[in-house]
Amino acid sequence: MRVRRRVRRLEAKYRQGRIDDVQLVQSVSSMLGHMSHANTFAARRQFFADSLRMG
């Protein structure tokens, strides 16, 4: 899934210090906004279950 691949790249950039937390949140919000225009409830739920594990 393209979104998952893009989020992984964003997470890597964040960990490397190439983007800050504001840029990360803006990018993720943009992707979720784009996804909300389609019937993607299950995809968005899976997105949060699989991604954003930066702990």
Secondary structure, DSSP 8 states (H G I E B T S, - for coil): -HHHHHHHHHHHHHHHTSS-HHHHHHHHHHHHHHHTTSS-HHHHHHHHHHS----
